[in-house]
Amino acid sequence: MCIRCAFVIWVTMMIAGATAFGTDVYQVDSQHTTLGFSIRHMVINNVKGLFKDFTGTVEYDGKDPLTIQASGTIKVASIDTGINGRDEHLRGPDFFHVTQYPDIAFQSERVEKQGTGYALIGKLTMHGVTKEITLPFTVSGPVVDPWGKTRIGIEIGAKLNRQDYGINWNKTLDNGGVLVGDEVKIEINAEAVKQAAEPAEK
């Protein structure tokens, strides 16, 4: 191997190592996070709901949103629209079929600058289907809370088509509309807490 090539490889490895070293790990604080959604009902109204059981991890250098990477898992059985009968229907085979597909999972792959904001691009797996999704986001902080913990806030607003994930149950109305819309609006308001660095191996 030529000396110049070896030098280039060494520099690249050093930069990559420095980038990884400067990234902090944050865990989503479920007590201060809301995973919400809304969907059109009978053409005339929006029904809102949320998921109550979830975990998430964010990697961030605290300065540049382009460094953010995120992953998370939602327990679909925790869906809550405020009506027990409707929630049971959503958990069943017509919709999420939670006994067969208990989780919704997201893994980011990159961040893109979009206009004046940013978007996480990654893979969303739901109902046994994995597709790329774009999640526009804003990040706030980091700040230190009264107990000495470092926190960041992340807000996400996005849309997806449930048909893309094989969730296609519906009923046609007399006026030609449908009982349940296809477009789902996603609204996430999250706080995440910085984790203590692991001690270096001796």
Phi, psi and omega in degrees: 000136181289155182298319180298316180298317180298321180295317180298316179297318180297315179298317179299318180294322180294318179295316179297319179294319179295320179297313180296320183295326184276003182262128179265155179255129178241140175253136181296133177269104186294336180286343180234032181226139177235126174253097185249162177209162172215152182213148183288137180238120178055029176074336192258352188210159174252124175263131182250154177203182179205168173248136186257343184241113184199162173224157179198151179228137178233134173250131189201139179275359177086358184227312188252113179303337179292347179272352186290134168229146185215151174214155180195160179224133178246133172276110189297330181297346181275008180301140183215113176249006178091355179231116187301316182298318178293320180296321178295321177297318179295328179284341187277184185298335180294333184235258189282334180052063189295335178293333179262327181231078188287341187236151163249131184230145176228139175222116180287153178240332179194168174240139178236143172280128181229104183063237178265002182235197183225160178217135170278128176249125181196190183255127175252127177249123181210136177057034177080007181242135178245125180219154175287141180223150178249126183239095175299139184214160167234149179236139179237148181093193011283154174228161178252126181280173183299346180257010174086009180266140178271131184231152168233158175242140178229129176243131182232133172229121185210175177224150171215161177256118184297334178298329180297339182250017175075015177261093193235009180301141179195170173224138179273136180269164181299330182275005179094350176281187180234157182293318184235131178290165178268327183280128178247126176267132182252134177225115181240127173238109190236146166243144179224143186251130179295134180267149178296140179293141177288141180296142180294144178288140179274000000 
